[in-house]
């Protein structure tokens, strides 16, 4: 009898533990983004409010971008991430390779002004079924105004180490760097991807990068960009515009953004294929892309993707958003990088090793 009672007690305890584990997993979501000032803004306006509303515990982690980690998780069947902030330049490829869940548009709430999601979002924010746009942002370069000598103002200046000596810091990936090289070499912004699609154009871009290769400091994460400029190890740094804006606004750094040749694009919330928390992930994406949460992104000079969010934005910040400088830049082409990304990534890595 005692043995039977002990056996029953053990079974009950096991079932209770299993139920507890399942409930805990269901109430926990892993959300991955880019950290720094951007991540802080997302935590303030999206992560914490979602937790307060739903009681869901969110593990908010940082990564450096790209799709390699997502691909590894999906292909191994060991999916650890639920929701990921992806640069749209990577979205097309990740979706095409089956690494992301489709996000039904009917989960998206109306704007706070009553407009439907289809009418409220910028068309590009809903263009790919595997993502929902959350910001408009730009890759720019910046310099320290305390540096002696002439101050750069064009994308050509970034590549002119004679007139503007010093190290340059670039993110260690082909995207944007190859486009910038062609712009600096005289290719018009409207023709950049047409040229880059050819072997001759790719060689031309790498030859232009050769002219500054010995002066480049490579970095992996956008969060490193302001620190590299602040430490004085580089005279110019490539950066997401919001990182520099936050350094100027919050830390009083003597930095200046150069908008010439900036590459603007969207970031999106995407859901990793095979997540066990798909329902909760969809709930988070719907919440985080509402009018009010999106209106917090101008805290770091990133534009919201919903028109209805504008009602909450301080007009004083509008001139610092990428949308005020679109005429000086070019739209990053995610479809191009979906088609050419793997091959150009290999060629870029080979160039790095030369």
Secondary structure, 3 states (H helix, E strand, C coil): CHHHHHHHHHHHHHHHHHHHHHHHHHCEEEEEECCHHHHHHHHHHHHHHHHHHHCCEEEEEECCCCCHHHHHHHHHCCCCCCEEEEEHHHHHHHHHCCCECCCCHHHCCCCCCCCCHHHHECHHHHCCCCCEEEEEEEEEEEEECCCCCCCCCCHHHHCCCCCCCCCEEEECCCCCHHHHHHHHCCCCHHHHHHHHCCHHHHHHHHHHHHCCHHHEEEECCHHHHHHHHHHCCCCEEEEEHHHHHHHHHHHCCCEEEEEEEEEEEEEEEEEECCCCCHHHHHHHHHHHCCHHHHCCHHHHCCECCEHHHHHHCCHHHHHHCHHHHHHHCEECCHHHHHHHHHHHHHHHHHHHHC
